[in-house]
Amino acid sequence: MKTPTQFLGTWRIIETEVWDKDALDLVVPAHITFTAEGQGHFQMIAIQGGIDCRFEGNRVEFSWIGDDDGSETNGRGWGEIDKDGISPAQCGASGQTCVQCASGDTCKGNCLHPPTWA
């Protein structure tokens, strides 16, 4: 499946319900990347994984497999896109929301900042 243009690129994960900003960026700046082939990858704290995506309109659903500090793990997630970003994105192995902005935050309810093009 081809990735819709509005999703393409690397999105910055800026806030989660579980971890603070310093924890998110522990290894690298926290991010999720959608490639043109309907796949991608993400990394935050010591968790990284590959994703397989399905798109419907402004919604993305994905399954992922990867590791958490050396232990194999996997899960499913989803998010919806609008002009300010993607929110919420759920990616926990047990369904917990791991990317969600607090109300009143500068990201206006969206926790994944859109890609910036160099």
Backbone as ProteinMPNN parsed JSONL, in Angstrom:
{"seq_chain_A": "MKTPTQFLGTWRIIETEVWDKDALDLVVPAHITFTAEGQGHFQMIAIQGGIDCRFEGNRVEFSWIGDDDGSETNGRGWGEIDKDGISPAQCGASGQTCVQCASGDTCKGNCLHPPTWA", "coords_chain_A": {"N_chain_A": [[0.854, -1.179, 0.0], [0.564, 2.182, -0.841], [1.796, 5.105, 0.74], [-0.19, 7.862, 1.699], [0.453, 11.218, 0.654], [0.241, 13.247, 2.659], [1.065, 11.996, 4.998], [3.707, 11.237, 4.688], [7.143, 11.112, 5.643], [9.248, 12.065, 8.478], [8.019, 12.284, 11.658], [7.976, 14.136, 14.608], [7.854, 12.961, 17.887], [6.411, 14.457, 20.521], [5.228, 14.468, 23.03], [4.004, 12.341, 25.605], [1.681, 10.28, 27.374], [2.833, 8.722, 29.27], [5.693, 9.059, 29.446], [8.121, 11.649, 30.096], [9.547, 14.5, 28.309], [12.411, 14.441, 28.401], [12.891, 11.705, 28.867], [11.703, 10.585, 26.55], [13.475, 11.375, 24.524], [15.781, 9.953, 25.076], [17.682, 8.224, 23.72], [17.7, 8.943, 20.969], [16.269, 11.801, 19.212], [12.838, 11.508, 19.731], [10.7, 9.87, 17.424], [8.554, 9.077, 14.582], [8.462, 7.503, 11.485], [7.046, 7.551, 8.293], [7.214, 5.767, 5.359], [7.231, 5.817, 1.72], [6.321, 3.355, 0.863], [4.34, 2.395, 2.525], [5.246, 1.57, 4.923], [7.482, 1.863, 7.75], [9.205, 3.265, 10.587], [9.874, 3.654, 14.125], [11.167, 5.393, 17.008], [11.627, 5.841, 20.428], [12.574, 6.693, 23.728], [14.089, 3.783, 24.916], [12.923, 2.166, 23.079], [12.357, 0.754, 19.945], [11.153, 0.188, 16.621], [9.879, -1.476, 13.678], [7.285, -0.54, 11.417], [4.164, -1.461, 9.93], [1.848, -0.187, 7.832], [-1.599, 0.872, 7.4], [-3.786, 2.888, 5.61], [-6.552, 5.092, 5.752], [-8.306, 7.573, 4.522], [-7.885, 10.274, 6.622], [-6.711, 8.77, 8.573], [-4.382, 6.563, 10.132], [-3.455, 3.244, 10.665], [-1.456, 0.895, 12.343], [0.74, -1.924, 12.703], [3.385, -3.083, 14.759], [6.732, -4.27, 15.272], [9.485, -4.823, 17.331], [12.085, -3.798, 19.579], [12.514, -3.373, 23.1], [14.806, -1.978, 24.837], [16.446, -4.182, 24.242], [14.756, -6.376, 24.607], [12.45, -8.34, 22.858], [9.471, -7.006, 21.483], [6.078, -6.026, 20.621], [3.248, -4.493, 18.967], [0.191, -2.636, 18.318], [-1.126, 0.259, 16.666], [-2.567, 3.558, 16.148], [-3.577, 6.63, 14.554], [-4.813, 9.961, 13.851], [-4.722, 12.413, 11.318], [-4.457, 15.977, 11.077], [-4.404, 19.489, 10.241], [-2.512, 20.354, 12.092], [-1.022, 18.214, 13.007], [-0.617, 14.796, 14.146], [-2.896, 13.013, 16.116], [-4.729, 11.167, 18.604], [-1.838, 9.05, 18.936], [-1.729, 5.727, 19.283], [0.281, 3.248, 20.574], [0.996, 1.192, 22.242], [1.854, -2.06, 23.464], [-0.113, -3.194, 24.979], [-2.219, -1.602, 24.367], [-2.213, 0.894, 25.577], [-2.296, 4.494, 25.552], [0.356, 6.107, 24.132], [1.254, 8.372, 23.015], [0.189, 11.449, 23.406], [-1.106, 14.685, 23.646], [-1.318, 17.138, 26.24], [-4.195, 19.091, 27.092], [-4.316, 22.447, 25.943], [-1.678, 22.59, 25.343], [1.029, 23.724, 23.278], [0.986, 22.288, 20.965], [-1.575, 22.007, 20.176], [-3.331, 19.85, 20.731], [-2.272, 17.878, 19.163], [0.246, 15.505, 18.944], [2.324, 14.65, 17.457], [4.575, 16.283, 15.668], [4.447, 17.768, 12.417], [6.428, 16.701, 9.543], [9.497, 18.395, 8.827], [10.855, 19.916, 6.075], [14.001, 19.799, 4.603]], "CA_chain_A": [[0.0, 0.0, 0.0], [1.3, 3.426, -0.917], [1.495, 6.062, 1.803], [-0.691, 9.163, 1.24], [1.447, 12.285, 0.756], [0.173, 14.017, 3.903], [1.705, 11.261, 6.089], [5.113, 10.96, 4.39], [8.216, 11.801, 6.339], [9.542, 11.793, 9.874], [7.222, 13.089, 12.583], [8.59, 14.25, 15.935], [6.995, 12.64, 19.023], [6.746, 15.541, 21.443], [4.655, 14.292, 24.359], [3.27, 11.109, 25.846], [0.964, 10.151, 28.632], [3.632, 7.922, 30.185], [7.072, 9.512, 29.611], [8.38, 13.074, 29.877], [10.362, 14.836, 27.136], [13.777, 13.953, 28.56], [12.873, 10.257, 28.678], [11.399, 10.299, 25.144], [14.656, 11.626, 23.692], [16.91, 9.337, 25.763], [18.68, 7.698, 22.791], [17.646, 9.841, 19.802], [15.006, 12.535, 19.256], [11.721, 10.583, 19.523], [10.1, 10.099, 16.111], [7.959, 8.002, 13.799], [8.669, 7.79, 10.067], [6.213, 6.839, 7.324], [7.861, 5.74, 4.051], [6.322, 5.784, 0.575], [5.854, 1.984, 0.633], [3.352, 1.995, 3.526], [5.937, 1.034, 6.09], [8.231, 2.894, 8.441], [9.842, 2.882, 11.841], [9.785, 4.654, 15.182], [12.058, 5.215, 18.138], [11.482, 6.731, 21.574], [13.292, 6.114, 24.856], [14.896, 2.655, 24.443], [12.032, 1.339, 22.262], [12.393, 1.027, 18.506], [10.47, -0.856, 15.886], [9.414, -1.285, 12.315], [5.825, -0.483, 11.348], [3.442, -1.811, 8.71], [0.722, 0.753, 7.939], [-2.811, 0.896, 6.58], [-4.305, 4.251, 5.612], [-7.921, 5.319, 5.297], [-8.561, 9.003, 4.682], [-6.934, 10.948, 7.516], [-6.383, 7.842, 9.664], [-3.38, 5.528, 9.913], [-3.394, 2.153, 11.621], [-0.216, 0.174, 12.086], [1.258, -2.914, 13.635], [4.826, -2.906, 14.845], [7.556, -5.249, 15.961], [10.771, -4.216, 17.607], [12.63, -4.179, 20.87], [12.521, -2.424, 24.211], [16.064, -2.166, 25.554], [16.956, -5.521, 23.984], [13.716, -7.404, 24.721], [11.516, -8.278, 21.74], [8.124, -6.56, 21.815], [5.287, -5.653, 19.439], [1.967, -3.886, 19.303], [-0.613, -2.029, 17.262], [-1.362, 1.661, 16.956], [-3.358, 4.339, 15.199], [-3.588, 8.071, 14.736], [-5.521, 10.736, 12.827], [-3.975, 13.597, 10.927], [-5.124, 17.21, 10.684], [-3.426, 20.494, 9.814], [-1.52, 20.595, 13.134], [-0.241, 17.03, 13.34], [-1.332, 13.532, 14.311], [-3.265, 12.801, 17.509], [-3.641, 10.575, 19.373], [-1.218, 7.873, 18.334], [-1.626, 4.678, 20.294], [1.237, 2.259, 20.076], [1.406, 0.279, 23.303], [1.586, -3.48, 23.258], [-1.369, -3.522, 25.645], [-3.23, -0.649, 23.965], [-2.172, 2.175, 26.261], [-1.927, 5.633, 24.73], [1.716, 6.496, 24.465], [1.53, 9.695, 22.446], [-1.014, 12.266, 23.544], [-0.808, 16.001, 24.22], [-2.206, 17.7, 27.251], [-4.975, 20.205, 26.55], [-3.681, 23.734, 26.128], [-0.294, 22.543, 24.909], [1.25, 24.457, 22.024], [0.751, 21.439, 19.793], [-3.012, 22.093, 19.901], [-3.96, 18.536, 20.774], [-1.565, 16.933, 18.314], [1.485, 15.195, 19.626], [3.364, 14.375, 16.481], [4.769, 17.457, 14.82], [4.627, 17.417, 11.014], [7.791, 16.707, 9.054], [10.063, 19.632, 8.306], [11.616, 19.583, 4.891], [15.272, 20.534, 4.524]], "C_chain_A": [[0.894, 1.233, 0.0], [0.841, 4.398, 0.166], [0.95, 7.361, 1.218], [0.332, 10.261, 1.556], [1.422, 12.996, 2.103], [0.833, 13.307, 5.084], [3.214, 11.107, 5.907], [6.076, 11.754, 5.249], [8.372, 11.362, 7.778], [8.819, 12.792, 10.756], [7.871, 13.035, 13.951], [7.552, 13.909, 17.002], [7.366, 13.621, 20.127], [6.179, 15.372, 22.849], [3.95, 12.953, 24.435], [2.592, 11.175, 27.203], [1.856, 9.514, 29.705], [5.004, 8.521, 30.477], [7.201, 11.009, 29.379], [9.357, 13.258, 28.715], [11.785, 14.298, 27.241], [13.86, 12.446, 28.345], [12.639, 9.9, 27.214], [12.641, 10.37, 24.273], [15.922, 10.994, 24.266], [18.02, 8.911, 24.798], [18.82, 8.589, 21.557], [16.406, 10.703, 19.975], [13.849, 11.592, 18.874], [11.004, 10.912, 18.217], [9.385, 8.855, 15.6], [8.069, 8.431, 12.341], [7.753, 6.922, 9.232], [6.903, 6.931, 5.966], [6.813, 5.608, 2.948], [5.693, 4.41, 0.36], [4.831, 1.506, 1.653], [3.966, 1.33, 4.74], [6.633, 2.179, 6.807], [8.874, 2.353, 9.693], [9.628, 3.987, 12.864], [10.848, 4.37, 16.227], [11.738, 6.271, 19.179], [11.992, 5.972, 22.79], [14.169, 4.981, 24.346], [14.048, 1.685, 23.619], [12.196, 1.752, 20.805], [11.71, -0.117, 17.785], [10.157, -0.474, 14.467], [7.902, -1.321, 12.306], [5.33, -0.862, 9.957], [2.111, -1.084, 8.788], [-0.426, 0.443, 6.994], [-3.397, 2.292, 6.722], [-5.733, 4.274, 5.104], [-8.255, 6.772, 5.571], [-7.477, 9.652, 5.515], [-6.474, 10.065, 8.67], [-5.299, 6.859, 9.222], [-3.523, 4.499, 11.028], [-2.137, 1.376, 11.303], [0.01, -0.915, 13.131], [2.765, -2.718, 13.649], [5.474, -4.058, 15.589], [8.919, -4.609, 16.158], [11.329, -4.689, 18.919], [12.584, -3.009, 21.846], [13.749, -2.747, 25.05], [16.564, -3.605, 25.455], [15.949, -6.645, 24.108], [12.719, -7.238, 23.581], [10.126, -7.886, 22.227], [7.393, -6.194, 20.528], [3.991, -5.024, 19.903], [1.249, -3.371, 18.078], [-0.832, -0.578, 17.641], [-2.199, 2.324, 15.889], [-3.194, 5.815, 15.509], [-4.384, 8.724, 13.623], [-4.783, 12.027, 12.586], [-4.919, 14.777, 10.702], [-4.036, 18.234, 10.392], [-2.314, 20.732, 10.827], [-0.664, 19.386, 13.484], [-1.089, 15.784, 13.399], [-1.641, 13.35, 15.798], [-4.546, 11.991, 17.597], [-3.021, 9.447, 18.585], [-1.088, 6.852, 19.45], [-0.69, 3.612, 19.76], [1.676, 1.274, 21.139], [1.03, -1.155, 22.997], [0.275, -3.888, 23.908], [-2.447, -2.486, 25.365], [-3.195, 0.674, 24.69], [-1.786, 3.285, 25.289], [-0.525, 6.045, 25.115], [2.078, 7.837, 23.854], [0.249, 10.505, 22.497], [-0.651, 13.585, 24.21], [-1.801, 16.362, 25.307], [-2.974, 18.857, 26.638], [-4.267, 21.512, 26.872], [-2.219, 23.741, 25.712], [-0.151, 23.269, 23.573], [1.019, 23.599, 20.791], [-0.734, 21.315, 19.475], [-3.683, 20.73, 19.822], [-3.286, 17.504, 19.907], [-0.16, 16.746, 18.843], [2.615, 14.803, 18.703], [3.473, 15.604, 15.587], [5.006, 17.03, 13.389], [6.094, 17.433, 10.608], [8.222, 18.119, 8.66], [10.972, 19.244, 7.164], [12.849, 20.443, 4.814], [15.395, 21.247, 3.191]], "O_chain_A": [[1.863, 1.31, 0.755], [-0.349, 4.498, 0.467], [1.572, 7.921, 0.315], [0.99, 10.229, 2.596], [2.481, 13.319, 2.642], [1.137, 13.956, 6.086], [3.927, 10.87, 6.883], [5.846, 12.928, 5.542], [7.724, 10.423, 8.238], [8.99, 14.002, 10.612], [8.277, 11.961, 14.397], [6.476, 14.507, 17.023], [8.497, 13.619, 20.613], [6.608, 16.067, 23.77], [3.371, 12.486, 23.454], [2.902, 12.016, 28.047], [1.658, 9.739, 30.899], [5.448, 8.502, 31.625], [6.477, 11.578, 28.563], [9.92, 12.289, 28.205], [12.312, 13.755, 26.269], [14.796, 11.962, 27.709], [13.302, 9.007, 26.686], [12.841, 9.534, 23.392], [17.026, 11.454, 23.971], [19.189, 9.211, 25.043], [19.93, 8.941, 21.156], [15.557, 10.38, 20.806], [13.884, 10.957, 17.82], [10.73, 12.077, 17.927], [9.576, 7.748, 16.102], [7.8, 9.584, 12.003], [7.681, 5.709, 9.428], [7.155, 8.028, 5.469], [5.648, 5.32, 3.219], [4.637, 4.31, -0.264], [4.479, 0.326, 1.656], [3.293, 0.62, 5.488], [6.392, 3.345, 6.495], [9.064, 1.147, 9.845], [9.252, 5.107, 12.52], [11.363, 3.256, 16.324], [11.594, 7.45, 18.858], [11.857, 4.751, 22.869], [14.939, 5.198, 23.411], [14.408, 0.517, 23.473], [12.176, 2.937, 20.473], [11.686, -1.248, 18.27], [10.167, 0.701, 14.101], [7.292, -2.045, 13.092], [5.993, -0.614, 8.95], [1.325, -1.327, 9.704], [-0.246, -0.164, 5.938], [-3.492, 2.819, 7.83], [-6.083, 3.573, 4.154], [-8.464, 7.16, 6.721], [-6.296, 9.595, 5.171], [-5.906, 10.563, 9.642], [-5.3, 6.384, 8.086], [-3.693, 4.853, 12.195], [-1.782, 1.211, 10.136], [-0.459, -0.835, 14.267], [3.35, -2.245, 12.674], [4.851, -4.724, 16.416], [9.442, -3.939, 15.267], [11.094, -5.822, 19.339], [12.61, -1.839, 21.464], [13.735, -3.667, 25.868], [17.04, -4.179, 26.435], [16.261, -7.779, 23.744], [12.202, -6.144, 23.353], [9.661, -8.373, 23.258], [8.011, -6.066, 19.471], [3.678, -5.024, 21.094], [1.649, -3.637, 16.944], [-0.734, -0.221, 18.815], [-2.503, 1.728, 14.856], [-2.733, 6.196, 16.585], [-4.609, 8.12, 12.574], [-4.282, 12.66, 13.515], [-6.033, 14.609, 10.205], [-2.861, 17.876, 10.306], [-1.266, 21.263, 10.462], [0.33, 19.527, 14.196], [-2.152, 15.713, 12.781], [-0.759, 13.511, 16.643], [-5.396, 12.124, 16.716], [-3.636, 8.939, 17.647], [-0.41, 7.096, 20.449], [-0.847, 3.134, 18.637], [2.668, 0.573, 20.937], [0.016, -1.426, 22.353], [-0.382, -4.821, 23.447], [-3.48, -2.473, 26.034], [-4.061, 1.517, 24.455], [-1.048, 3.058, 24.33], [-0.245, 6.304, 26.285], [3.137, 8.381, 24.167], [-0.672, 10.269, 21.715], [0.039, 13.597, 25.23], [-2.959, 15.946, 25.289], [-2.459, 19.538, 25.751], [-3.688, 21.665, 27.947], [-1.582, 24.794, 25.727], [-1.123, 23.404, 22.83], [0.872, 24.126, 19.688], [-1.101, 20.568, 18.567], [-4.511, 20.49, 18.944], [-3.697, 16.344, 19.914], [0.537, 17.713, 19.15], [3.753, 14.643, 19.144], [2.549, 15.916, 14.836], [5.69, 16.035, 13.15], [6.913, 18.095, 11.246], [7.408, 18.929, 8.217], [11.78, 18.324, 7.295], [12.774, 21.665, 4.941], [16.397, 21.918, 2.94]]}, "name": "protein", "num_of_chains": 1, "seq": "MKTPTQFLGTWRIIETEVWDKDALDLVVPAHITFTAEGQGHFQMIAIQGGIDCRFEGNRVEFSWIGDDDGSETNGRGWGEIDKDGISPAQCGASGQTCVQCASGDTCKGNCLHPPTWA"}
